[in-house]
Amino acid sequence: MAEAVRASGRPASAFVVSALAAAVKMADIFLPGRGPVMALRPALAILTEGLLVWLACALAAKAFASNAMRRPV
């Protein structure tokens, strides 16, 4: 997720990558012996992690931008 944010420069990229990873994880539903809950919980955890990384990157970018504007050159 951090690499996607670095490459694109947009914090929302972290959530996009986590949504893709969660979609791949949901393919576990089709494995024998796995119920929907066994695939849903990890997928939700991946999405939650993506949201938190998005939030952290957005807040960090905002903090660095405001510090850069205050700093005399």
PDB file of N, H, CA, C and O in Angstrom:
ATOM      1  N   MET A   1       0.814  -1.176   0.000  1.00  0.00           N
ATOM      2  CA  MET A   1       0.000   0.000   0.000  1.00  0.00           C
ATOM      3  C   MET A   1       0.870   1.256   0.000  1.00  0.00           C
ATOM      4  O   MET A   1       0.587   2.221  -0.710  1.00  0.00           O
ATOM      5  N   ALA A   2       1.907   1.229   0.790  1.00  0.00           N
ATOM      6  H   ALA A   2       2.136   0.445   1.367  1.00  0.00           H
ATOM      7  CA  ALA A   2       2.797   2.388   0.855  1.00  0.00           C
ATOM      8  C   ALA A   2       3.477   2.618  -0.495  1.00  0.00           C
ATOM      9  O   ALA A   2       3.685   3.762  -0.898  1.00  0.00           O
ATOM     10  N   GLU A   3       3.814   1.561  -1.175  1.00  0.00           N
ATOM     11  H   GLU A   3       3.645   0.632  -0.848  1.00  0.00           H
ATOM     12  CA  GLU A   3       4.448   1.696  -2.485  1.00  0.00           C
ATOM     13  C   GLU A   3       3.491   2.313  -3.496  1.00  0.00           C
ATOM     14  O   GLU A   3       3.911   3.103  -4.341  1.00  0.00           O
ATOM     15  N   ALA A   4       2.212   1.963  -3.419  1.00  0.00           N
ATOM     16  H   ALA A   4       1.871   1.321  -2.733  1.00  0.00           H
ATOM     17  CA  ALA A   4       1.212   2.560  -4.316  1.00  0.00           C
ATOM     18  C   ALA A   4       1.053   4.047  -4.030  1.00  0.00           C
ATOM     19  O   ALA A   4       0.892   4.845  -4.954  1.00  0.00           O
ATOM     20  N   VAL A   5       1.096   4.421  -2.762  1.00  0.00           N
ATOM     21  H   VAL A   5       1.226   3.773  -2.012  1.00  0.00           H
ATOM     22  CA  VAL A   5       0.992   5.836  -2.397  1.00  0.00           C
ATOM     23  C   VAL A   5       2.229   6.583  -2.886  1.00  0.00           C
ATOM     24  O   VAL A   5       2.117   7.691  -3.411  1.00  0.00           O
ATOM     25  N   ARG A   6       3.405   5.983  -2.717  1.00  0.00           N
ATOM     26  H   ARG A   6       3.495   5.083  -2.290  1.00  0.00           H
ATOM     27  CA  ARG A   6       4.633   6.628  -3.185  1.00  0.00           C
ATOM     28  C   ARG A   6       4.634   6.794  -4.702  1.00  0.00           C
ATOM     29  O   ARG A   6       5.032   7.836  -5.222  1.00  0.00           O
ATOM     30  N   ALA A   7       4.182   5.748  -5.408  1.00  0.00           N
ATOM     31  H   ALA A   7       3.859   4.901  -4.985  1.00  0.00           H
ATOM     32  CA  ALA A   7       4.227   5.793  -6.871  1.00  0.00           C
ATOM     33  C   ALA A   7       3.233   6.798  -7.447  1.00  0.00           C
ATOM     34  O   ALA A   7       3.532   7.485  -8.425  1.00  0.00           O
ATOM     35  N   SER A   8       2.060   6.880  -6.842  1.00  0.00           N
ATOM     36  H   SER A   8       1.817   6.323  -6.048  1.00  0.00           H
ATOM     37  CA  SER A   8       1.029   7.760  -7.400  1.00  0.00           C
ATOM     38  C   SER A   8       1.008   9.143  -6.758  1.00  0.00           C
ATOM     39  O   SER A   8       0.577  10.117  -7.374  1.00  0.00           O
ATOM     40  N   GLY A   9       1.477   9.218  -5.518  1.00  0.00           N
ATOM     41  H   GLY A   9       1.827   8.426  -5.018  1.00  0.00           H
ATOM     42  CA  GLY A   9       1.429  10.488  -4.806  1.00  0.00           C
ATOM     43  C   GLY A   9       0.059  10.807  -4.239  1.00  0.00           C
ATOM     44  O   GLY A   9      -0.177  11.918  -3.765  1.00  0.00           O
ATOM     45  N   ARG A  10      -0.842   9.843  -4.285  1.00  0.00           N
ATOM     46  H   ARG A  10      -0.650   8.940  -4.670  1.00  0.00           H
ATOM     47  CA  ARG A  10      -2.202  10.052  -3.783  1.00  0.00           C
ATOM     48  C   ARG A  10      -2.490   9.062  -2.660  1.00  0.00           C
ATOM     49  O   ARG A  10      -2.343   7.857  -2.860  1.00  0.00           O
ATOM     50  N   PRO A  11      -2.897   9.538  -1.487  1.00  0.00           N
ATOM     51  CA  PRO A  11      -3.197   8.632  -0.370  1.00  0.00           C
ATOM     52  C   PRO A  11      -4.332   7.659  -0.660  1.00  0.00           C
ATOM     53  O   PRO A  11      -4.370   6.575  -0.079  1.00  0.00           O
ATOM     54  N   ALA A  12      -5.256   8.019  -1.544  1.00  0.00           N
ATOM     55  H   ALA A  12      -5.225   8.900  -2.016  1.00  0.00           H
ATOM     56  CA  ALA A  12      -6.384   7.141  -1.861  1.00  0.00           C
ATOM     57  C   ALA A  12      -5.928   5.857  -2.545  1.00  0.00           C
ATOM     58  O   ALA A  12      -6.675   4.878  -2.579  1.00  0.00           O
ATOM     59  N   SER A  13      -4.729   5.848  -3.084  1.00  0.00           N
ATOM     60  H   SER A  13      -4.123   6.643  -3.057  1.00  0.00           H
ATOM     61  CA  SER A  13      -4.209   4.643  -3.732  1.00  0.00           C
ATOM     62  C   SER A  13      -4.100   3.484  -2.751  1.00  0.00           C
ATOM     63  O   SER A  13      -4.220   2.326  -3.150  1.00  0.00           O
ATOM     64  N   ALA A  14      -3.875   3.776  -1.490  1.00  0.00           N
ATOM     65  H   ALA A  14      -3.777   4.717  -1.166  1.00  0.00           H
ATOM     66  CA  ALA A  14      -3.779   2.719  -0.477  1.00  0.00           C
ATOM     67  C   ALA A  14      -5.094   1.959  -0.370  1.00  0.00           C
ATOM     68  O   ALA A  14      -5.096   0.734  -0.245  1.00  0.00           O
ATOM     69  N   PHE A  15      -6.212   2.677  -0.418  1.00  0.00           N
ATOM     70  H   PHE A  15      -6.211   3.672  -0.519  1.00  0.00           H
ATOM     71  CA  PHE A  15      -7.505   2.005  -0.332  1.00  0.00           C
ATOM     72  C   PHE A  15      -7.800   1.222  -1.604  1.00  0.00           C
ATOM     73  O   PHE A  15      -8.376   0.136  -1.536  1.00  0.00           O
ATOM     74  N   VAL A  16      -7.424   1.739  -2.740  1.00  0.00           N
ATOM     75  H   VAL A  16      -6.956   2.621  -2.796  1.00  0.00           H
ATOM     76  CA  VAL A  16      -7.658   1.034  -4.002  1.00  0.00           C
ATOM     77  C   VAL A  16      -6.906  -0.296  -4.012  1.00  0.00           C
ATOM     78  O   VAL A  16      -7.447  -1.324  -4.420  1.00  0.00           O
ATOM     79  N   VAL A  17      -5.665  -0.262  -3.561  1.00  0.00           N
ATOM     80  H   VAL A  17      -5.225   0.573  -3.230  1.00  0.00           H
ATOM     81  CA  VAL A  17      -4.863  -1.490  -3.508  1.00  0.00           C
ATOM     82  C   VAL A  17      -5.467  -2.475  -2.506  1.00  0.00           C
ATOM     83  O   VAL A  17      -5.507  -3.677  -2.771  1.00  0.00           O
ATOM     84  N   SER A  18      -5.936  -1.981  -1.363  1.00  0.00           N
ATOM     85  H   SER A  18      -5.904  -1.005  -1.148  1.00  0.00           H
ATOM     86  CA  SER A  18      -6.529  -2.887  -0.381  1.00  0.00           C
ATOM     87  C   SER A  18      -7.850  -3.464  -0.887  1.00  0.00           C
ATOM     88  O   SER A  18      -8.172  -4.612  -0.579  1.00  0.00           O
ATOM     89  N   ALA A  19      -8.615  -2.696  -1.652  1.00  0.00           N
ATOM     90  H   ALA A  19      -8.353  -1.764  -1.902  1.00  0.00           H
ATOM     91  CA  ALA A  19      -9.858  -3.223  -2.228  1.00  0.00           C
ATOM     92  C   ALA A  19      -9.551  -4.334  -3.225  1.00  0.00           C
ATOM     93  O   ALA A  19     -10.266  -5.334  -3.282  1.00  0.00           O
ATOM     94  N   LEU A  20      -8.502  -4.165  -4.002  1.00  0.00           N
ATOM     95  H   LEU A  20      -7.921  -3.353  -3.955  1.00  0.00           H
ATOM     96  CA  LEU A  20      -8.095  -5.215  -4.937  1.00  0.00           C
ATOM     97  C   LEU A  20      -7.643  -6.470  -4.188  1.00  0.00           C
ATOM     98  O   LEU A  20      -7.997  -7.585  -4.570  1.00  0.00           O
ATOM     99  N   ALA A  21      -6.869  -6.288  -3.132  1.00  0.00           N
ATOM    100  H   ALA A  21      -6.582  -5.382  -2.821  1.00  0.00           H
ATOM    101  CA  ALA A  21      -6.403  -7.429  -2.337  1.00  0.00           C
ATOM    102  C   ALA A  21      -7.571  -8.138  -1.653  1.00  0.00           C
ATOM    103  O   ALA A  21      -7.585  -9.365  -1.561  1.00  0.00           O
ATOM    104  N   ALA A  22      -8.547  -7.373  -1.175  1.00  0.00           N
ATOM    105  H   ALA A  22      -8.536  -6.376  -1.249  1.00  0.00           H
ATOM    106  CA  ALA A  22      -9.721  -7.977  -0.539  1.00  0.00           C
ATOM    107  C   ALA A  22     -10.549  -8.760  -1.552  1.00  0.00           C
ATOM    108  O   ALA A  22     -11.089  -9.819  -1.234  1.00  0.00           O
ATOM    109  N   ALA A  23     -10.645  -8.239  -2.766  1.00  0.00           N
ATOM    110  H   ALA A  23     -10.206  -7.379  -3.024  1.00  0.00           H
ATOM    111  CA  ALA A  23     -11.384  -8.965  -3.807  1.00  0.00           C
ATOM    112  C   ALA A  23     -10.708 -10.293  -4.135  1.00  0.00           C
ATOM    113  O   ALA A  23     -11.380 -11.302  -4.344  1.00  0.00           O
ATOM    114  N   VAL A  24      -9.391 -10.289  -4.177  1.00  0.00           N
ATOM    115  H   VAL A  24      -8.845  -9.469  -4.007  1.00  0.00           H
ATOM    116  CA  VAL A  24      -8.661 -11.536  -4.427  1.00  0.00           C
ATOM    117  C   VAL A  24      -8.871 -12.493  -3.251  1.00  0.00           C
ATOM    118  O   VAL A  24      -9.038 -13.697  -3.449  1.00  0.00           O
ATOM    119  N   LYS A  25      -8.862 -11.962  -2.038  1.00  0.00           N
ATOM    120  H   LYS A  25      -8.726 -10.985  -1.877  1.00  0.00           H
ATOM    121  CA  LYS A  25      -9.060 -12.796  -0.849  1.00  0.00           C
ATOM    122  C   LYS A  25     -10.452 -13.425  -0.843  1.00  0.00           C
ATOM    123  O   LYS A  25     -10.620 -14.540  -0.349  1.00  0.00           O
ATOM    124  N   MET A  26     -11.448 -12.729  -1.384  1.00  0.00           N
ATOM    125  H   MET A  26     -11.312 -11.824  -1.786  1.00  0.00           H
ATOM    126  CA  MET A  26     -12.809 -13.260  -1.417  1.00  0.00           C
ATOM    127  C   MET A  26     -12.923 -14.482  -2.320  1.00  0.00           C
ATOM    128  O   MET A  26     -13.929 -15.190  -2.266  1.00  0.00           O
ATOM    129  N   ALA A  27     -11.926 -14.741  -3.140  1.00  0.00           N
ATOM    130  H   ALA A  27     -11.109 -14.165  -3.183  1.00  0.00           H
ATOM    131  CA  ALA A  27     -11.928 -15.954  -3.961  1.00  0.00           C
ATOM    132  C   ALA A  27     -11.836 -17.207  -3.097  1.00  0.00           C
ATOM    133  O   ALA A  27     -12.102 -18.312  -3.571  1.00  0.00           O
ATOM    134  N   ASP A  28     -11.460 -17.038  -1.826  1.00  0.00           N
ATOM    135  H   ASP A  28     -11.244 -16.141  -1.440  1.00  0.00           H
ATOM    136  CA  ASP A  28     -11.404 -18.177  -0.903  1.00  0.00           C
ATOM    137  C   ASP A  28     -12.780 -18.798  -0.665  1.00  0.00           C
ATOM    138  O   ASP A  28     -12.870 -19.933  -0.198  1.00  0.00           O
ATOM    139  N   ILE A  29     -13.827 -18.087  -0.973  1.00  0.00           N
ATOM    140  H   ILE A  29     -13.754 -17.164  -1.353  1.00  0.00           H
ATOM    141  CA  ILE A  29     -15.177 -18.638  -0.804  1.00  0.00           C
ATOM    142  C   ILE A  29     -15.342 -19.917  -1.613  1.00  0.00           C
ATOM    143  O   ILE A  29     -16.068 -20.827  -1.211  1.00  0.00           O
ATOM    144  N   PHE A  30     -14.670 -19.981  -2.744  1.00  0.00           N
ATOM    145  H   PHE A  30     -14.081 -19.243  -3.070  1.00  0.00           H
ATOM    146  CA  PHE A  30     -14.830 -21.124  -3.638  1.00  0.00           C
ATOM    147  C   PHE A  30     -13.965 -22.323  -3.258  1.00  0.00           C
ATOM    148  O   PHE A  30     -14.056 -23.373  -3.896  1.00  0.00           O
ATOM    149  N   LEU A  31     -13.137 -22.186  -2.242  1.00  0.00           N
ATOM    150  H   LEU A  31     -13.063 -21.333  -1.725  1.00  0.00           H
ATOM    151  CA  LEU A  31     -12.335 -23.317  -1.787  1.00  0.00           C
ATOM    152  C   LEU A  31     -13.197 -24.261  -0.960  1.00  0.00           C
ATOM    153  O   LEU A  31     -14.052 -23.811  -0.197  1.00  0.00           O
ATOM    154  N   PRO A  32     -12.981 -25.553  -1.104  1.00  0.00           N
ATOM    155  CA  PRO A  32     -13.781 -26.491  -0.316  1.00  0.00           C
ATOM    156  C   PRO A  32     -13.463 -26.387   1.174  1.00  0.00           C
ATOM    157  O   PRO A  32     -12.310 -26.205   1.564  1.00  0.00           O
ATOM    158  N   GLY A  33     -14.491 -26.504   1.987  1.00  0.00           N
ATOM    159  H   GLY A  33     -15.428 -26.651   1.670  1.00  0.00           H
ATOM    160  CA  GLY A  33     -14.317 -26.449   3.430  1.00  0.00           C
ATOM    161  C   GLY A  33     -14.267 -25.046   4.001  1.00  0.00           C
ATOM    162  O   GLY A  33     -14.101 -24.874   5.208  1.00  0.00           O
ATOM    163  N   ARG A  34     -14.407 -24.065   3.170  1.00  0.00           N
ATOM    164  H   ARG A  34     -14.542 -24.205   2.189  1.00  0.00           H
ATOM    165  CA  ARG A  34     -14.381 -22.672   3.624  1.00  0.00           C
ATOM    166  C   ARG A  34     -15.771 -22.078   3.481  1.00  0.00           C
ATOM    167  O   ARG A  34     -16.372 -22.136   2.408  1.00  0.00           O
ATOM    168  N   GLY A  35     -16.270 -21.520   4.542  1.00  0.00           N
ATOM    169  H   GLY A  35     -15.782 -21.473   5.413  1.00  0.00           H
ATOM    170  CA  GLY A  35     -17.542 -20.842   4.489  1.00  0.00           C
ATOM    171  C   GLY A  35     -17.350 -19.382   4.139  1.00  0.00           C
ATOM    172  O   GLY A  35     -16.218 -18.901   4.078  1.00  0.00           O
ATOM    173  N   PRO A  36     -18.441 -18.671   3.908  1.00  0.00           N
ATOM    174  CA  PRO A  36     -18.321 -17.253   3.571  1.00  0.00           C
ATOM    175  C   PRO A  36     -17.675 -16.430   4.684  1.00  0.00           C
ATOM    176  O   PRO A  36     -16.957 -15.469   4.405  1.00  0.00           O
ATOM    177  N   VAL A  37     -17.923 -16.798   5.937  1.00  0.00           N
ATOM    178  H   VAL A  37     -18.506 -17.578   6.163  1.00  0.00           H
ATOM    179  CA  VAL A  37     -17.362 -16.040   7.052  1.00  0.00           C
ATOM    180  C   VAL A  37     -15.843 -16.187   7.087  1.00  0.00           C
ATOM    181  O   VAL A  37     -15.131 -15.244   7.430  1.00  0.00           O
ATOM    182  N   MET A  38     -15.359 -17.360   6.736  1.00  0.00           N
ATOM    183  H   MET A  38     -15.938 -18.126   6.458  1.00  0.00           H
ATOM    184  CA  MET A  38     -13.911 -17.601   6.751  1.00  0.00           C
ATOM    185  C   MET A  38     -13.182 -16.751   5.706  1.00  0.00           C
ATOM    186  O   MET A  38     -11.987 -16.491   5.853  1.00  0.00           O
ATOM    187  N   ALA A  39     -13.868 -16.323   4.673  1.00  0.00           N
ATOM    188  H   ALA A  39     -14.838 -16.535   4.554  1.00  0.00           H
ATOM    189  CA  ALA A  39     -13.254 -15.456   3.668  1.00  0.00           C
ATOM    190  C   ALA A  39     -13.594 -13.993   3.927  1.00  0.00           C
ATOM    191  O   ALA A  39     -12.815 -13.106   3.577  1.00  0.00           O
ATOM    192  N   LEU A  40     -14.743 -13.732   4.533  1.00  0.00           N
ATOM    193  H   LEU A  40     -15.375 -14.452   4.817  1.00  0.00           H
ATOM    194  CA  LEU A  40     -15.192 -12.358   4.727  1.00  0.00           C
ATOM    195  C   LEU A  40     -14.372 -11.626   5.792  1.00  0.00           C
ATOM    196  O   LEU A  40     -14.033 -10.456   5.613  1.00  0.00           O
ATOM    197  N   ARG A  41     -14.058 -12.293   6.878  1.00  0.00           N
ATOM    198  H   ARG A  41     -14.334 -13.243   7.023  1.00  0.00           H
ATOM    199  CA  ARG A  41     -13.315 -11.631   7.958  1.00  0.00           C
ATOM    200  C   ARG A  41     -11.948 -11.118   7.513  1.00  0.00           C
ATOM    201  O   ARG A  41     -11.628  -9.958   7.772  1.00  0.00           O
ATOM    202  N   PRO A  42     -11.131 -11.940   6.853  1.00  0.00           N
ATOM    203  CA  PRO A  42      -9.839 -11.396   6.385  1.00  0.00           C
ATOM    204  C   PRO A  42     -10.003 -10.285   5.343  1.00  0.00           C
ATOM    205  O   PRO A  42      -9.222  -9.335   5.319  1.00  0.00           O
ATOM    206  N   ALA A  43     -11.013 -10.407   4.491  1.00  0.00           N
ATOM    207  H   ALA A  43     -11.648 -11.179   4.512  1.00  0.00           H
ATOM    208  CA  ALA A  43     -11.231  -9.370   3.482  1.00  0.00           C
ATOM    209  C   ALA A  43     -11.614  -8.048   4.143  1.00  0.00           C
ATOM    210  O   ALA A  43     -11.148  -6.989   3.723  1.00  0.00           O
ATOM    211  N   LEU A  44     -12.451  -8.102   5.166  1.00  0.00           N
ATOM    212  H   LEU A  44     -12.829  -8.962   5.508  1.00  0.00           H
ATOM    213  CA  LEU A  44     -12.810  -6.888   5.890  1.00  0.00           C
ATOM    214  C   LEU A  44     -11.608  -6.306   6.630  1.00  0.00           C
ATOM    215  O   LEU A  44     -11.463  -5.088   6.725  1.00  0.00           O
ATOM    216  N   ALA A  45     -10.756  -7.170   7.148  1.00  0.00           N
ATOM    217  H   ALA A  45     -10.873  -8.160   7.071  1.00  0.00           H
ATOM    218  CA  ALA A  45      -9.545  -6.698   7.822  1.00  0.00           C
ATOM    219  C   ALA A  45      -8.613  -5.993   6.835  1.00  0.00           C
ATOM    220  O   ALA A  45      -8.000  -4.980   7.171  1.00  0.00           O
ATOM    221  N   ILE A  46      -8.510  -6.526   5.634  1.00  0.00           N
ATOM    222  H   ILE A  46      -9.008  -7.349   5.362  1.00  0.00           H
ATOM    223  CA  ILE A  46      -7.674  -5.897   4.609  1.00  0.00           C
ATOM    224  C   ILE A  46      -8.239  -4.533   4.233  1.00  0.00           C
ATOM    225  O   ILE A  46      -7.484  -3.571   4.088  1.00  0.00           O
ATOM    226  N   LEU A  47      -9.561  -4.438   4.075  1.00  0.00           N
ATOM    227  H   LEU A  47     -10.174  -5.219   4.193  1.00  0.00           H
ATOM    228  CA  LEU A  47     -10.188  -3.149   3.754  1.00  0.00           C
ATOM    229  C   LEU A  47      -9.999  -2.144   4.889  1.00  0.00           C
ATOM    230  O   LEU A  47      -9.733  -0.966   4.646  1.00  0.00           O
ATOM    231  N   THR A  48     -10.138  -2.613   6.118  1.00  0.00           N
ATOM    232  H   THR A  48     -10.354  -3.569   6.315  1.00  0.00           H
ATOM    233  CA  THR A  48      -9.942  -1.721   7.266  1.00  0.00           C
ATOM    234  C   THR A  48      -8.511  -1.203   7.309  1.00  0.00           C
ATOM    235  O   THR A  48      -8.278  -0.022   7.570  1.00  0.00           O
ATOM    236  N   GLU A  49      -7.563  -2.082   7.055  1.00  0.00           N
ATOM    237  H   GLU A  49      -7.752  -3.041   6.843  1.00  0.00           H
ATOM    238  CA  GLU A  49      -6.164  -1.665   7.022  1.00  0.00           C
ATOM    239  C   GLU A  49      -5.938  -0.622   5.928  1.00  0.00           C
ATOM    240  O   GLU A  49      -5.215   0.353   6.131  1.00  0.00           O
ATOM    241  N   GLY A  50      -6.555  -0.833   4.779  1.00  0.00           N
ATOM    242  H   GLY A  50      -7.143  -1.625   4.614  1.00  0.00           H
ATOM    243  CA  GLY A  50      -6.429   0.132   3.688  1.00  0.00           C
ATOM    244  C   GLY A  50      -6.993   1.491   4.048  1.00  0.00           C
ATOM    245  O   GLY A  50      -6.406   2.520   3.711  1.00  0.00           O
ATOM    246  N   LEU A  51      -8.139   1.504   4.739  1.00  0.00           N
ATOM    247  H   LEU A  51      -8.616   0.668   5.013  1.00  0.00           H
ATOM    248  CA  LEU A  51      -8.723   2.771   5.176  1.00  0.00           C
ATOM    249  C   LEU A  51      -7.822   3.490   6.175  1.00  0.00           C
ATOM    250  O   LEU A  51      -7.665   4.709   6.113  1.00  0.00           O
ATOM    251  N   LEU A  52      -7.230   2.726   7.098  1.00  0.00           N
ATOM    252  H   LEU A  52      -7.357   1.736   7.148  1.00  0.00           H
ATOM    253  CA  LEU A  52      -6.345   3.335   8.090  1.00  0.00           C
ATOM    254  C   LEU A  52      -5.063   3.874   7.463  1.00  0.00           C
ATOM    255  O   LEU A  52      -4.574   4.933   7.855  1.00  0.00           O
ATOM    256  N   VAL A  53      -4.523   3.149   6.494  1.00  0.00           N
ATOM    257  H   VAL A  53      -4.920   2.288   6.175  1.00  0.00           H
ATOM    258  CA  VAL A  53      -3.318   3.635   5.805  1.00  0.00           C
ATOM    259  C   VAL A  53      -3.654   4.883   5.001  1.00  0.00           C
ATOM    260  O   VAL A  53      -2.861   5.823   4.954  1.00  0.00           O
ATOM    261  N   TRP A  54      -4.823   4.900   4.369  1.00  0.00           N
ATOM    262  H   TRP A  54      -5.468   4.136   4.407  1.00  0.00           H
ATOM    263  CA  TRP A  54      -5.275   6.074   3.622  1.00  0.00           C
ATOM    264  C   TRP A  54      -5.361   7.280   4.557  1.00  0.00           C
ATOM    265  O   TRP A  54      -4.871   8.365   4.242  1.00  0.00           O
ATOM    266  N   LEU A  55      -5.985   7.072   5.697  1.00  0.00           N
ATOM    267  H   LEU A  55      -6.383   6.191   5.953  1.00  0.00           H
ATOM    268  CA  LEU A  55      -6.130   8.155   6.673  1.00  0.00           C
ATOM    269  C   LEU A  55      -4.764   8.640   7.165  1.00  0.00           C
ATOM    270  O   LEU A  55      -4.519   9.845   7.232  1.00  0.00           O
ATOM    271  N   ALA A  56      -3.885   7.712   7.506  1.00  0.00           N
ATOM    272  H   ALA A  56      -4.084   6.734   7.451  1.00  0.00           H
ATOM    273  CA  ALA A  56      -2.562   8.082   8.007  1.00  0.00           C
ATOM    274  C   ALA A  56      -1.757   8.834   6.946  1.00  0.00           C
ATOM    275  O   ALA A  56      -1.094   9.824   7.256  1.00  0.00           O
ATOM    276  N   CYS A  57      -1.813   8.376   5.714  1.00  0.00           N
ATOM    277  H   CYS A  57      -2.352   7.572   5.462  1.00  0.00           H
ATOM    278  CA  CYS A  57      -1.072   9.048   4.645  1.00  0.00           C
ATOM    279  C   CYS A  57      -1.650  10.430   4.355  1.00  0.00           C
ATOM    280  O   CYS A  57      -0.904  11.376   4.103  1.00  0.00           O
ATOM    281  N   ALA A  58      -2.969  10.547   4.391  1.00  0.00           N
ATOM    282  H   ALA A  58      -3.575   9.778   4.596  1.00  0.00           H
ATOM    283  CA  ALA A  58      -3.597  11.843   4.140  1.00  0.00           C
ATOM    284  C   ALA A  58      -3.246  12.832   5.251  1.00  0.00           C
ATOM    285  O   ALA A  58      -2.940  13.992   4.978  1.00  0.00           O
ATOM    286  N   LEU A  59      -3.290  12.375   6.498  1.00  0.00           N
ATOM    287  H   LEU A  59      -3.539  11.432   6.720  1.00  0.00           H
ATOM    288  CA  LEU A  59      -2.939  13.254   7.611  1.00  0.00           C
ATOM    289  C   LEU A  59      -1.466  13.636   7.576  1.00  0.00           C
ATOM    290  O   LEU A  59      -1.117  14.782   7.860  1.00  0.00           O
ATOM    291  N   ALA A  60      -0.608  12.697   7.233  1.00  0.00           N
ATOM    292  H   ALA A  60      -0.892  11.766   7.003  1.00  0.00           H
ATOM    293  CA  ALA A  60       0.820  12.982   7.153  1.00  0.00           C
ATOM    294  C   ALA A  60       1.107  13.978   6.027  1.00  0.00           C
ATOM    295  O   ALA A  60       1.915  14.892   6.195  1.00  0.00           O
ATOM    296  N   ALA A  61       0.453  13.804   4.894  1.00  0.00           N
ATOM    297  H   ALA A  61      -0.203  13.062   4.757  1.00  0.00           H
ATOM    298  CA  ALA A  61       0.657  14.728   3.775  1.00  0.00           C
ATOM    299  C   ALA A  61       0.187  16.130   4.150  1.00  0.00           C
ATOM    300  O   ALA A  61       0.821  17.126   3.803  1.00  0.00           O
ATOM    301  N   LYS A  62      -0.930  16.190   4.862  1.00  0.00           N
ATOM    302  H   LYS A  62      -1.446  15.380   5.144  1.00  0.00           H
ATOM    303  CA  LYS A  62      -1.448  17.492   5.282  1.00  0.00           C
ATOM    304  C   LYS A  62      -0.498  18.156   6.286  1.00  0.00           C
ATOM    305  O   LYS A  62      -0.247  19.358   6.207  1.00  0.00           O
ATOM    306  N   ALA A  63       0.025  17.369   7.225  1.00  0.00           N
ATOM    307  H   ALA A  63      -0.179  16.392   7.290  1.00  0.00           H
ATOM    308  CA  ALA A  63       0.943  17.904   8.233  1.00  0.00           C
ATOM    309  C   ALA A  63       2.241  18.377   7.588  1.00  0.00           C
ATOM    310  O   ALA A  63       2.750  19.442   7.938  1.00  0.00           O
ATOM    311  N   PHE A  64       2.786  17.600   6.648  1.00  0.00           N
ATOM    312  H   PHE A  64       2.373  16.735   6.363  1.00  0.00           H
ATOM    313  CA  PHE A  64       4.025  18.000   5.990  1.00  0.00           C
ATOM    314  C   PHE A  64       3.806  19.231   5.126  1.00  0.00           C
ATOM    315  O   PHE A  64       4.689  20.083   5.028  1.00  0.00           O
ATOM    316  N   ALA A  65       2.644  19.334   4.499  1.00  0.00           N
ATOM    317  H   ALA A  65       1.927  18.642   4.579  1.00  0.00           H
ATOM    318  CA  ALA A  65       2.367  20.500   3.643  1.00  0.00           C
ATOM    319  C   ALA A  65       2.246  21.764   4.505  1.00  0.00           C
ATOM    320  O   ALA A  65       2.745  22.823   4.125  1.00  0.00           O
ATOM    321  N   SER A  66       1.590  21.654   5.653  1.00  0.00           N
ATOM    322  H   SER A  66       1.184  20.794   5.962  1.00  0.00           H
ATOM    323  CA  SER A  66       1.446  22.835   6.495  1.00  0.00           C
ATOM    324  C   SER A  66       2.778  23.222   7.127  1.00  0.00           C
ATOM    325  O   SER A  66       3.036  24.411   7.315  1.00  0.00           O
ATOM    326  N   ASN A  67       3.629  22.259   7.460  1.00  0.00           N
ATOM    327  H   ASN A  67       3.420  21.293   7.308  1.00  0.00           H
ATOM    328  CA  ASN A  67       4.951  22.573   8.002  1.00  0.00           C
ATOM    329  C   ASN A  67       5.855  23.201   6.947  1.00  0.00           C
ATOM    330  O   ASN A  67       6.665  24.073   7.261  1.00  0.00           O
ATOM    331  N   ALA A  68       5.721  22.768   5.717  1.00  0.00           N
ATOM    332  H   ALA A  68       5.062  22.059   5.462  1.00  0.00           H
ATOM    333  CA  ALA A  68       6.548  23.304   4.648  1.00  0.00           C
ATOM    334  C   ALA A  68       6.185  24.764   4.373  1.00  0.00           C
ATOM    335  O   ALA A  68       7.046  25.558   3.995  1.00  0.00           O
ATOM    336  N   MET A  69       4.928  25.112   4.560  1.00  0.00           N
ATOM    337  H   MET A  69       4.229  24.467   4.868  1.00  0.00           H
ATOM    338  CA  MET A  69       4.515  26.489   4.285  1.00  0.00           C
ATOM    339  C   MET A  69       4.974  27.427   5.403  1.00  0.00           C
ATOM    340  O   MET A  69       5.195  28.612   5.152  1.00  0.00           O
ATOM    341  N   ARG A  70       5.121  26.924   6.629  1.00  0.00           N
ATOM    342  H   ARG A  70       4.942  25.962   6.833  1.00  0.00           H
ATOM    343  CA  ARG A  70       5.550  27.757   7.756  1.00  0.00           C
ATOM    344  C   ARG A  70       7.052  27.962   7.773  1.00  0.00           C
ATOM    345  O   ARG A  70       7.531  28.950   8.330  1.00  0.00           O
ATOM    346  N   ARG A  71       7.787  27.074   7.190  1.00  0.00           N
ATOM    347  H   ARG A  71       7.398  26.272   6.737  1.00  0.00           H
ATOM    348  CA  ARG A  71       9.240  27.096   7.279  1.00  0.00           C
ATOM    349  C   ARG A  71       9.831  28.150   6.333  1.00  0.00           C
ATOM    350  O   ARG A  71       9.572  28.109   5.130  1.00  0.00           O
ATOM    351  N   PRO A  72      10.614  29.084   6.858  1.00  0.00           N
ATOM    352  CA  PRO A  72      11.247  30.081   5.981  1.00  0.00           C
ATOM    353  C   PRO A  72      12.387  29.446   5.189  1.00  0.00           C
ATOM    354  O   PRO A  72      13.071  28.538   5.661  1.00  0.00           O
ATOM    355  N   VAL A  73      12.562  29.940   4.004  1.00  0.00           N
ATOM    356  H   VAL A  73      12.006  30.677   3.621  1.00  0.00           H
ATOM    357  CA  VAL A  73      13.609  29.385   3.135  1.00  0.00           C
ATOM    358  C   VAL A  73      14.849  30.207   3.197  1.00  0.00           C
ATOM    359  O   VAL A  73      15.834  29.890   2.530  1.00  0.00           O
TER     360      VAL A  73
END
